[in-house]
Amino acid sequence: MTERELLLDCLARLNRSAIAYMVTGSMASNYWGIPRSTHDLDFAIQLPPANVPQMVATFADDYHIEEPAVRAAYRPPYQFNAIDRRSSLKVDFWLPANSPFEREMFRRRVQRTIFGTPAWIATPEDIILHKLYWDTLTPSERQRNDAAGVFAVQRETLDRDYLRQSADQLGVAANLDALFEGKLKPKTT
């Protein structure tokens, strides 16, 4: 199973379920920006505790997923994963932390078609902000490159007022300014 097939499989499962989700991480930055190779998928999901058994059942047949791990995701780092048994590829699921930015990010998600499949995905603005924020937690050229790649492709359509306001709240205004000024550039091959 390729990463693309894995993404489509996960989207089909999530679309059939009642679980609210959005594609985030590298797959979202690949969609909105300059693609790069990645070896896992990231989804943010809204999962009330009563729906944990449904989440496990949605993936149980072809994935290694453990109910105790899903239940542990209600505490930091708010994450659990499922390992595809067919390919050994990993899917990370994140429960939005109870922060204003993460609530707004989920509210702003948009529906698009990815490889012919309907999908909920984080907006390009939120991917830029999220990548810049994660770079403050665990500095990584990859996070900055992803943010710069989305900015390079989506530059003309971005809501800059939203970006500036949210960047101030997240403490990433200096990096956003560097992006606007062309000091952060996407990786070139």
C-alpha positions as a Python dict, from the first residue, in 0.01 Angstrom:
ca = {
    (1, 'M'): (0, 0, 0),
    (2, 'T'): (138, 342, -96),
    (3, 'E'): (98, 657, 111),
    (4, 'R'): (-162, 779, -139),
    (5, 'E'): (-361, 454, -107),
    (6, 'L'): (-335, 478, 271),
    (7, 'L'): (-466, 834, 265),
    (8, 'L'): (-760, 732, 45),
    (9, 'D'): (-835, 434, 268),
    (10, 'C'): (-837, 653, 580),
    (11, 'L'): (-1053, 916, 411),
    (12, 'A'): (-1305, 653, 303),
    (13, 'R'): (-1325, 512, 657),
    (14, 'L'): (-1359, 855, 818),
    (15, 'N'): (-1615, 970, 561),
    (16, 'R'): (-1830, 663, 637),
    (17, 'S'): (-1809, 726, 1010),
    (18, 'A'): (-1965, 1005, 1214),
    (19, 'I'): (-1620, 1119, 1327),
    (20, 'A'): (-1545, 1484, 1245),
    (21, 'Y'): (-1191, 1513, 1108),
    (22, 'M'): (-949, 1718, 903),
    (23, 'V'): (-628, 1636, 721),
    (24, 'T'): (-336, 1822, 880),
    (25, 'G'): (41, 1795, 886),
    (26, 'S'): (254, 1717, 584),
    (27, 'M'): (-31, 1585, 371),
    (28, 'A'): (-216, 1915, 416),
    (29, 'S'): (95, 2120, 342),
    (30, 'N'): (153, 1900, 35),
    (31, 'Y'): (-203, 1972, -80),
    (32, 'W'): (-177, 2350, -37),
    (33, 'G'): (194, 2398, -104),
    (34, 'I'): (505, 2240, -245),
    (35, 'P'): (489, 1862, -199),
    (36, 'R'): (759, 1662, -22),
    (37, 'S'): (783, 1299, 72),
    (38, 'T'): (632, 1200, 403),
    (39, 'H'): (596, 869, 581),
    (40, 'D'): (288, 921, 792),
    (41, 'L'): (-53, 1080, 784),
    (42, 'D'): (-193, 1329, 1034),
    (43, 'F'): (-559, 1381, 1111),
    (44, 'A'): (-715, 1604, 1374),
    (45, 'I'): (-1041, 1451, 1497),
    (46, 'Q'): (-1321, 1550, 1729),
    (47, 'L'): (-1390, 1240, 1931),
    (48, 'P'): (-1628, 1243, 2225),
    (49, 'P'): (-1531, 969, 2475),
    (50, 'A'): (-1852, 779, 2396),
    (51, 'N'): (-1732, 742, 2033),
    (52, 'V'): (-1398, 577, 2115),
    (53, 'P'): (-1532, 224, 2041),
    (54, 'Q'): (-1660, 350, 1704),
    (55, 'M'): (-1316, 495, 1623),
    (56, 'V'): (-1147, 166, 1707),
    (57, 'A'): (-1403, -32, 1505),
    (58, 'T'): (-1361, 202, 1206),
    (59, 'F'): (-995, 100, 1174),
    (60, 'A'): (-969, -235, 1355),
    (61, 'D'): (-982, -469, 1055),
    (62, 'D'): (-666, -351, 874),
    (63, 'Y'): (-492, -143, 1139),
    (64, 'H'): (-330, -202, 1472),
    (65, 'I'): (-521, 38, 1699),
    (66, 'E'): (-565, 1, 2073),
    (67, 'E'): (-862, 137, 2266),
    (68, 'P'): (-650, 224, 2576),
    (69, 'A'): (-420, 433, 2355),
    (70, 'V'): (-718, 615, 2205),
    (71, 'R'): (-855, 687, 2553),
    (72, 'A'): (-512, 812, 2668),
    (73, 'A'): (-527, 1078, 2395),
    (74, 'Y'): (-756, 1290, 2612),
    (75, 'R'): (-437, 1388, 2797),
    (76, 'P'): (-125, 1552, 2655),
    (77, 'P'): (9, 1504, 2396),
    (78, 'Y'): (-353, 1443, 2274),
    (79, 'Q'): (-241, 1191, 2015),
    (80, 'F'): (-269, 822, 1927),
    (81, 'N'): (-184, 626, 1617),
    (82, 'A'): (-295, 340, 1401),
    (83, 'I'): (-45, 123, 1213),
    (84, 'D'): (-157, -14, 879),
    (85, 'R'): (-96, -390, 892),
    (86, 'R'): (-62, -411, 513),
    (87, 'S'): (219, -157, 479),
    (88, 'S'): (340, -76, 834),
    (89, 'L'): (273, 292, 762),
    (90, 'K'): (160, 502, 1057),
    (91, 'V'): (-146, 724, 1085),
    (92, 'D'): (-140, 983, 1363),
    (93, 'F'): (-467, 1107, 1509),
    (94, 'W'): (-468, 1427, 1715),
    (95, 'L'): (-744, 1546, 1942),
    (96, 'P'): (-753, 1926, 1932),
    (97, 'A'): (-618, 2070, 2253),
    (98, 'N'): (-863, 2298, 2423),
    (99, 'S'): (-700, 2615, 2289),
    (100, 'P'): (-866, 2900, 2100),
    (101, 'F'): (-641, 2846, 1796),
    (102, 'E'): (-708, 2472, 1768),
    (103, 'R'): (-1084, 2524, 1807),
    (104, 'E'): (-1075, 2793, 1537),
    (105, 'M'): (-857, 2577, 1312),
    (106, 'F'): (-1114, 2298, 1328),
    (107, 'R'): (-1402, 2540, 1274),
    (108, 'R'): (-1231, 2682, 963),
    (109, 'R'): (-1156, 2345, 798),
    (110, 'V'): (-1276, 2320, 437),
    (111, 'Q'): (-1399, 2036, 223),
    (112, 'R'): (-1196, 1961, -89),
    (113, 'T'): (-1148, 1664, -320),
    (114, 'I'): (-817, 1483, -279),
    (115, 'F'): (-738, 1223, -546),
    (116, 'G'): (-1109, 1201, -630),
    (117, 'T'): (-1221, 1158, -267),
    (118, 'P'): (-1404, 1418, -57),
    (119, 'A'): (-1193, 1528, 238),
    (120, 'W'): (-1201, 1782, 519),
    (121, 'I'): (-868, 1965, 533),
    (122, 'A'): (-716, 2246, 736),
    (123, 'T'): (-698, 2580, 555),
    (124, 'P'): (-366, 2699, 409),
    (125, 'E'): (-352, 2980, 668),
    (126, 'D'): (-394, 2734, 952),
    (127, 'I'): (-133, 2499, 809),
    (128, 'I'): (117, 2787, 790),
    (129, 'L'): (41, 2890, 1148),
    (130, 'H'): (46, 2534, 1277),
    (131, 'K'): (381, 2461, 1109),
    (132, 'L'): (533, 2782, 1248),
    (133, 'Y'): (397, 2702, 1593),
    (134, 'W'): (535, 2346, 1589),
    (135, 'D'): (870, 2492, 1484),
    (136, 'T'): (875, 2684, 1815),
    (137, 'L'): (813, 2361, 2008),
    (138, 'T'): (1056, 2140, 1820),
    (139, 'P'): (1265, 2353, 1583),
    (140, 'S'): (1280, 2192, 1242),
    (141, 'E'): (1378, 2316, 901),
    (142, 'R'): (1110, 2081, 764),
    (143, 'Q'): (833, 2274, 948),
    (144, 'R'): (963, 2608, 820),
    (145, 'N'): (1001, 2470, 466),
    (146, 'D'): (645, 2337, 469),
    (147, 'A'): (510, 2674, 587),
    (148, 'A'): (714, 2853, 320),
    (149, 'G'): (594, 2610, 52),
    (150, 'V'): (229, 2676, 137),
    (151, 'F'): (293, 3049, 142),
    (152, 'A'): (472, 3037, -196),
    (153, 'V'): (179, 2859, -365),
    (154, 'Q'): (-112, 3030, -186),
    (155, 'R'): (39, 3379, -142),
    (156, 'E'): (-228, 3564, -341),
    (157, 'T'): (-529, 3403, -174),
    (158, 'L'): (-425, 3401, 191),
    (159, 'D'): (-620, 3589, 458),
    (160, 'R'): (-329, 3797, 587),
    (161, 'D'): (-535, 3967, 859),
    (162, 'Y'): (-625, 3628, 1005),
    (163, 'L'): (-261, 3516, 974),
    (164, 'R'): (-129, 3824, 1158),
    (165, 'Q'): (-390, 3811, 1435),
    (166, 'S'): (-339, 3439, 1496),
    (167, 'A'): (40, 3463, 1470),
    (168, 'D'): (38, 3719, 1753),
    (169, 'Q'): (-173, 3485, 1968),
    (170, 'L'): (55, 3188, 1896),
    (171, 'G'): (380, 3379, 1945),
    (172, 'V'): (499, 3320, 1588),
    (173, 'A'): (466, 3677, 1453),
    (174, 'A'): (841, 3712, 1390),
    (175, 'N'): (850, 3397, 1176),
    (176, 'L'): (536, 3502, 990),
    (177, 'D'): (698, 3840, 918),
    (178, 'A'): (1007, 3657, 790),
    (179, 'L'): (778, 3455, 562),
    (180, 'F'): (606, 3771, 432),
    (181, 'E'): (944, 3938, 377),
    (182, 'G'): (1082, 3642, 180),
    (183, 'K'): (1338, 3549, 446),
    (184, 'L'): (1182, 3203, 490),
    (185, 'K'): (1184, 3023, 158),
    (186, 'P'): (1070, 2676, 59),
    (187, 'K'): (1334, 2413, 9),
    (188, 'T'): (1449, 2385, -349),
    (189, 'T'): (1572, 2062, -499),
}
